[in-house]
Amino acid sequence: MSFKGAIFDLDGVIVNTVPLHFKAWKRMFGEYGREFTMKNYEAKVDGIPRMDGARAILTDFSEEELNEAAAKKQGYFRGFLQEEGVNVYDTTVQLIKELRRNGVKIAVISSSKNCPDILRKAALYPLIDTEINGKQIVRGKPDPWIFLEAAERLGLKPEECIVFEDAVLGVEAGKRAAMFTVGVDRRNAPERLEKADLVVKDLREVNYKKLKDLNEGKRQV
């Protein structure tokens, strides 16, 4: 089966929003007199819903107070995004452009409701054919829904698509969708993503031909 679609997770694969999120959390928690370090970020708030992140540090707050704190954090994040922009992985953008030149359709998926703002700020919308963000998700990873929905929106079969993910649950979801899955290891811990068909440190390690050959090879096994 030929390779016609590529589905990219946004954060960690195309962009790095960690610096912005960390600053927003640190500012908000600081207003409540709580110290907040990068170690706290990685252990207690990274990759989880905003309310759960607030609750992990503000353990003595009511639900109403947590809602207010989480809203403050979101406001700070959006402000930093507009003021500073977002770090983009140039090698990923170069791969997307190469894939497009070869007729591959591009989808971007994210569990974040900030996805549209990030794509606009990074000027990435002209490079993609469809997007699924946190406001549209029906079932979260590791359920394969988001990847199957992206393939459907691209007008493609699952086996015609390749997934690019940096998260364990994302890799699992890609495999459950029966798609060739590339794990992008940004943490120097490739064993985390061992369920992926291919693990790379950066997407400079692959190109259209290599991906096409790998996908076709898998389908012939």
Buried (B, 14 or more C-beta within 10 A) or exposed (E): BEBBBBBBBBBBBBBBBBEBBBBBBBBBBEEBEBEBEEEBBEEBBBBEEBBEBBBEBBEEBEEEEBBBBBBBBBEBBBBBBEEEBBEBBEEBBEBBEBBBEEEBBBBBBBBBBBBBBBBEBBEBEEBBBBBBBBEEBEEEBBBBBBBBBBBEBBEBBBBBBBBBBBBBBBBBBBBBBBBBBBBBBBEEEEEBBEBBBBBBEBBEBBBBEEBBEBBEEBEEE
